[in-house]
């Protein structure tokens, strides 16, 4: 039975280790100051990392050189890593949800302050703060999405931000401007069309770029 060349074994193990870690080739390359093309060549057995880089890779993945160069030395079913990734995702969702909850708690507080101050007697209606809480929440979600989110969700959040801000502005103007002039300014919604188209195009291009990186 012919032995598998060591270059093929290392290439396979490097690919498995990267995927177990949940990294794209570009993300791994950034960790070691290489290009994603270099990582791709390692994983396709076109080239091998030098000894220093192999040592750093082993330290990064927490394995030994002997595991890396041995067939079957790396397991593809890394359940511990998968469990850690799931826990990490749950933690991210909890942190995001808690942050958005703070926005809405502040909104409720602001609503009651306006009521106590008697600001509901004039044209301004305190319940408008709940409408503005939607774009405010979207801004916060965009911040967290920029840290660990995906381009698809980013596009959706941006679109919701655009149209909730447009709706809030329209209703606010309808309340405040005299003689119902604010309600005639429906053209404010037209302003949301160009950024919505731009967000969709950007989301498409970003998603396409992400798919190319994940090999």
N, C-alpha and C positions, 0 to 999 in steps of 0.2 A: 504494500500500500504506500503510495507516494506521500511524502510529507508536504504540508502546506508551507510555502515560502514564508519566512519570518516577516517579510514586508507586508504580505497580505494579512497575516495575523494581527500585526500592530495596527494596520489600517482599519480592520474590522473592530478591534477593541477600542480604538480612539473614537470611532463613530458611535459605538454603543455607550461609551462613557459620556460623551457629549449629550446624547439624547436622554440618557438617564438623569443628567444634570438639568435638563430642560433648557438647553442653550442652543441658539442657532449657530451656524458656522461663523457668522459675522460677530456675534457676541463673544464667542470663544477667542476669535482672532484679536478682538479688542483687548481682551484680558492679557494677551501675551505679545501685544504690539506686532502682530502679523496681519496680513490681509486675509479676507475670507477665501480668496483663491488659493492661498498657501494651505489653509486648513482643508479645503476641498481636495487638493493634491495628496495630502497626508491620508485622507480617508478613502481615496481611490487608488492608493498604493503607487502613485506616480513618483512621489518622493517620500523621504522619511525625515522627521525632525532630527536636528543634531542631538548629541548626547545631553548637552546642557538643557535643551528644551524638553527632551524626554523626561529628564529628572524633574524639571519644574511641573510638567504635566502630571506625573505620578504623584507629586506632592499635592497638587491642586485637587486631584481626584481621590487622594487618600489610599493609593495602592502602591505596590512595589513594582520595580522594573520587571521582576520575574513574572508577575501577574500579567503585565502588559504584553510581554513577548510570548506568553504561553497560550496555546489554543484552548479556549474554554476558561481562561483565567479571569474573564470578566463576564458577569451574568447580565443578560438582557432584561431579566425580570427583577428589577431593583424595586421591590415593594416598599422598602424603608424610604427610599427617595421619593416614590410616588405619594406615600402617606404624608411626608413632610411638605411636598408641593401642595397637596390638598389642604393641609392645615394652614399653609401660608396664604392660599387663596381665600380661605374662610376668614382669616385675620384681616386681610385687606378689605373684604366686604364689610366686616364689622366696623372697622375704623372709618370707612367711608360713610356707612349708615349713621354712625354716631355723630359725625361731623355735620351731615345734613340735618339730623335731628336738632342739633344746636341752633341751626339757622331758623328752623320752625318754632323752637321754643322762644327765641328772641323775637320772632314775628308775633307770636301770641302776646308776649309781654308788651311789645310796642302797641299792639291793638288796644289792650286794656289801658295803657297810659293815655292814648288818644281819647278813649271814652271818658276817663277820669277828668281829663282836661276840658271835656265838653266840645271837642273838635268835630263831633258828629252833628252839631247844630247848623253848620254852614254847608257850603257846596261840597267840601271835602268829606268823603266817607271813609272812616277808619278801616273798613274791610278791604280796601284797596291794597293794604300791606300784604294780604295773603296772595294776591296776584303777583306782586313784586317778589315774593319769596320764591316763586318758581324760577325766574331767571337767576336769582341769587344762588339758589341751590345748584343750578346748571353750571354756574361759574366755579363753584366749589368742586363739583364733579369733574369738570375739565382739568382742574389742578391735579386731582388724584389720578385721573386717567392719563395725564401727561407723565406721571411717575411710573405707573405700572399697568396702564390700560392698553386696549387695542384700538386700532384705527376705526373699526366699524362702530364701536360704542362712541368714540370721539365724534364721529360724524352725526350720529343720532342726537347726542347731547347738544352739539352746536346748533342743529336745526331747531330743537325744542327751545333753546336759549333765544334764538332769533325771533321766533314767532310768539313766544310768551312775552318777550320784551315789547314787541310790536303791539300785542293785545293790551298789555298793561298801560302802555303809553296812550293808546287810543281811548281806553276807558277813563284814564286819568284826565285827559284833555276834555273828554265829554262831560266829566263832572265839574271841572274848574272853569272852563270858558263860558261866558254868559250867553244867554239866548240860544242855547243848543248848538253854538258854532263848532264846538269840539267834536260833536257827533258827525259833522260834515267832513271831517278830516280823515275819511276812510282810506285816502291815498297813502296813509302812513304804512299800510300793509304792503304797498308796492315796493317800499324800500327793502323789505325782507327777501324779495325774489332774487336779486343778484348775489347776496351772500349765501343764500341757500344753494344756488347753482354752484357757486364756488366751493362750498363745503362738500357737496356731492362729488365734484370732480376731484377735489383734494383727497377725499376718502377713498375714491376708486384707485387713485395713483398710489396712495400710501398702502392700501391693502395689496395691491399688485406687487409693490416692493417687498412687503412682508412675506408674501408667498414665495418670492424668488429666493429670499434669504433662508427660508426653512426647507431644507433639502433632506 
